[in-house]
Amino acid sequence: MSYTEPDLTKEQVQDLFERFISEKGFIIASDWHEDARGGIQCRLREVQAKNGASSAIAHLYFSVPQTGVIVDFKRENLKWKLSDAIGRNGHVTLALPRFTKAELRARQEAQLEREAKAREEEKLARFHAWSEYRDAKEISPQSAGSGIDYLRKKSVGAAPYVRLNAHGALLIPYFHPITGQLVTTQSITPTAKRFAPGARIGDAGAVFWVSPTNVNLSANLPPADDLIALAEGYATAWTFAHASGLFCGTCANAGNLAKTAQTILTGSPNKRQRIIVAMDDDFFTATEIDERTKREKQNTGRIYARKVQDVDAARVFLAPPPFDKASLREAYDQGSIGKVSDWNDYAALYGAEAAKAAAATALKAARAHFERSMKG
């Protein structure tokens, strides 16, 4: 789908696409949500189909002035019907509607109302996060609860600012990568992770910094070091920080990595700052078949780590844990180990000293990469 008006919002593009699809005999059969390639996706279904038997996935990618529509077909018979509707190349040109001044004003007012509502919801979500964090308890040697069980299970410690909430779960505060403003909190137990109600991380990302020496960063503001690291989860960040000697920020999940990295690289006062991504490598998951879609699952860790690299390849280095994948798959098939994917798993398998050696190798490769990038 292509268009020539760069002031269209994503919501307007979605609205145009949905109207186009409905004219061709299809409906949107699910909510829109982010896909693994930086766009959004939803499920389409034929109006005439029964029980959703004929369905497909539509992906929208927003890059003004060209927005592509890629349809991932589930059934061959639907493929040809959608090809007729959309075009054999998977793209379609939409005729943009002409709005009257009154219609434009109404749409603008509705957009302003949505933005105001979103700001209020974000404000409320921050209040919930701050309230939970304010009432949480500091961790001491006498502390007990599911959060302490999680730390013991992962063989990691509690960094400054980490607390226990009213239910005993570990409570991690996440801050804006540059301003240090509290964005949300995440509670962690050995079996679950939960963000504060209404959590909205936003386009700037969010991070919690783990120090290799447990230095208490003021308001968790970003470190000024030339070389820092980012990771998905808290246990991974703690492990890599203590193995590498670098400040390592946990971004809570894979989808938050690239946003956080971009905010740091564009907003940090230290323009020499470089990032090592202590990435997950979900190589076990990537060989499995999804029971619902009957397709191979994706290596989420690698996909989202590459998104960080896409932010600024010269200032980002990817450091996956150097697993011996062949032997681990064999051990897993024999039932002697579980699935592994991150630096915390690596330290648990091979020991803290092996993790330090692997991190030192990654740092050496990273510095060589950054030196080449500066010369180039």
N, C-alpha and C positions, 0 to 999 in steps of 0.2 A: 504494500500500500504506500503510495507516495503522495505528498502534498507540498504545497508551495508557500503556506502561511506559517512562518516560524513561531508565531505567537499562540499557536494552539497548545492547550495543556494536554497532559496525558489523559486526563479524564475525558476531554473532548474527542481525542482520537479514539478512545475506547467506545465512546458513544456513537461515533460515526461508523466504526467497525460493526458494532452490534446492530445498528440499523441496516447496514449493508447485508449482513448475514441473514437477518430476518426476511429481507426482500427475496433472498434466494432459497427460502424454505428451511432455514436452520435457526436454532435458538442457542443462547448461552446457557449451558446446563450446570455451571459451577461458578464459584467466586473467582475473581482474578487473583493470582498470587505470583510472587517472584519465582522465576525459573533459575536454573543453574548457569545460564549464559548471560545474565544481566538484563533480561527482558521480563515480560510478564506472560502468564499463560492462563488459559481457561479451557474447559471442555465444551465442545460443540455437539449438538444433537439435532437430528432431523425432526421436524415437527411431526411428520407422519410416522416416525419410528415408534415401536412399542418397547417399553422397558429399557430404553436407551441402547438398543442393540446396535444401531448405527451411530457411532460417535467418533470424534477425532479431537486432537488437542491443537489449539491455535496459539501461536507465540507472537507477541508484538515486541518489536525492538524500536526504541525511540532514539533517533539521531537526526535532528533537523538538518537539512530539509527532507531527508529520506527516512521513512519508517517502513521497515520490511514486515511482511506478514508471512510467516512460515507455518504451514499446516503439516503436523506430524500425523500421518494417517494410521488408524488402527485397523480398518477393514478395507479390503480391495474394492468392494462394490461402492463404498462411500467415496473412495479416492477419485473415481471418475466423475461422480456427481459434484464434488467440491472443485475438481479441476475445471469443470464447466462453469462453475459459479465464480471461481477466483482467478483462473488462468493457469495454464500448464506450468508456468515458471514459479508458481506459488506467490505471485504478487498481484495486487489489484490497485487500480487508480480510482479513488473515490471522488465523486463530484461534490465539492464542498457546498453546503447550503448557504444561501444569501439571507442574512438576518436583517429585519427592520431595526431601526434605532431603538424602538421599545423592547424588542426581543433581546438585542445586545445588552441593553441596560439591565433587563431582568436577569440575564445570564451572569452579568458581572456582579450584580447584587447577590445572587445565589452563591457565586464563587467566594465573595467576601464573607458571607455567612458561614460557609464551610471552613474557611481559613480561621475565622474567629472561634468557631467551635473546636477546631483542632488545637488552637492555642490554649483554650480553656482546659481541654482534656489533657494536654501535655503538662500544664501547670498543676492540675489535680494529681496526675501520675507522679510528678516530682514531689508533691506534698506527701503522698502515700509512701514513697521511697524514703524521704527524709524522716517521716514519723517512725517507720519501722527501724531505721538505722539509729535514730535518737534513743529509742527504747531498748536497743540491743545491748548485750553485756560484753564487756571486754573479756578476752580469753586469758585465763591464768592456769598455772599448773594443776589447780584443783577443778578446772572446768570439766563438765561431762555433757554428753548429749550426742545426737546423731551427727552433728558437725564435727565433733572430736573423733567420732568413729570414722568419718570420711578421711580426716587428716591421717589417722593411723593406717587406714586401708591403703592410702596412696603414698605413705611414708614421706609426707611433706609437713612443713610447719605452717604456722599462722603468721602472715606478714602483718606489719603495722596497719591499722584501720580495719582488719578483718575481725568480725565479732560473731557472737551467737545470738540468734533472735529468740523471741519468747518461747518458741517450740524446741529450742536446742539445736536448730540447724545452723550451719555455717552461713554467715551473711557477708557477701562481697559487695562493696559499693563501687559503682562504675561512674567515672567522671568524664567530662568533656576533655578531649585530648590536649587542648591548648589552655583553656580558661580554668580548668580544674573544678568547674561547677558540677555538683552532683546530678547525674542523669537518671539513674535507676539503681536498684539493688538486685542481687540474685541470691536466693537461698539454696544451699546445697546439702544434701544428705547422701549416704551411700547408694541410694536408689533413685533419687530424683533431683532435678534442678528447676527452679521456678523464679521468674522475674516478679518484681512488685506489680500489683494490679495496675493495668493500663499503661504499662511500660512503653515508652516511645524513644528508641535510641536515636532515630533521625539520621539525616544525611551526613552529619559530622562524625558519627561513630561514638564510641565510648570505650574507656580503658581503665584498668586498675594496674598500677605499676608494682611489680615485685622486685625488691632490691636483693642483690646477692649477699649483702652484709646486713640486711634488715635495717638499713638506714630509713628513718622516718621522713619521707618526702613531705614538705609542707603542703597541706591540702591536696596531696597526691598530684601536684603539678608535674609536667613532663620533665624528665632528666635532661640536663644540658649536654650530656656526653655525645661525642661524634658518632658512636656506634651503639645502637640500642636494638632490642629484639621485640617481636610481637608473637603471640601464640593464641590459640583458641581458648582453651580452658585454664582454670586456675592451677590445677596440679601440674599441667604441662609448663606453664609459665614459671612456677616455683622451681621445678626441676631444672629447666634450661638456665634460669638465672643463676642457680647455685653451681651448675656444671660449667657454665661459660664465663661467669664473672661479670655478665652484662645485666643492666636493668632490662627486665622482660615484662611487657604488658600483656595481661590477659584481656582478650576482647569478647569473652563470653561464648562466642560461637563463630563458625566459619564465615557466615554472611556479613559479619561486622568488621572483618579484617581489613578489607580494601578501603572502606569508608574511613576507618580510623587512620590507616597509613596515609591516605591522601590528605587528611586534615593536618597530620603531623608534618608531612613533607612540604606542604604549602604554607603552613602557619607558624612553624617553629622559628624562633629567632636565630637558631643555629642552622645556617644554610648548608653547613658541611655534614649535617646529620644524615646517617645512613641506617637502613633497617635490615636486620636479618629476620626472616620469618621462620620461627621454630615450628614448622608446619606439621600437620597430621598427614599420614600416608595410609589411607583406608584401602590397602591393597587386598585385604580379605573380602571386604564388602564388594569391591569391584568385580569379583568373580562369581557373585551370587545372582540368582534370578529373583526378581521381585514377584511375589506370588500374585499380586493384584494385576500388574501390567504385563507379566510374563516376559519382561525384558531384563537385560543385565543391569544391575545397579551401577551407579557411578562412583568413582573415587572422589568423594566430596572434598576431602582434604586437599588433594592436588588441584582440583578445579578452582577452589576459592583462593588457594595460594597463588595460582597464576593470575588471578584478578589483581592481587596486590602487585605482582610484577608488572602488570599492564599499567599501573599508576605511574611508575617511573623505573624502568628496567635498569637504569644506570645507578640508581640509589637503593635498589632492593635486591637482596640475595635470598634464595630459597634454600632452607636447610632441613631436609627430611631426616628422620632418624635412620641410621644406616643398618637397617635390619637385614639379616640373612634370610631373604624371603622364601627361598626354596626349602631350607631346613625347617623353617617355622610352619610352612604349609603342611609339611610331612608330619611334624609334631602335632599340629592341630588335627589332622586326619586320624592320628592315633589316639587322640583324646588327652594328650599330656599337657597341653596348654590351651588357653582361650585365645580369642582374637586380640591382636595388638595393633596399635596405629600411631602412638605419639611418643614423645620423649620421656614421659613418665613411665610408659610401658617398657621402653628401652632400658631405663635405669632399673626397673623391677626385674627384668630378664637377665641383664648382664652385670648389674651392680653399679654403684655410684662412681667408682673410678673409671669404669669403661665408658660411662656417660660423659665424664669430664674429658677423656681422651677423644671421644667422638665429637664433642663440642669444640675442642681445640682444633681438630681437623676442619670442622665447618668454618670456624673463625678464620683460619689461614686461607681457605678457599674464598671466603667472602672478601677479605682484605685484598686478595689478588684481583678479584673481580672489580672491586671499587677502584683500584689503582689503574686497571686497564680502561675503565670507563672514563676516568678523569683525563687520561692521556688521549683517548679517542675523541 
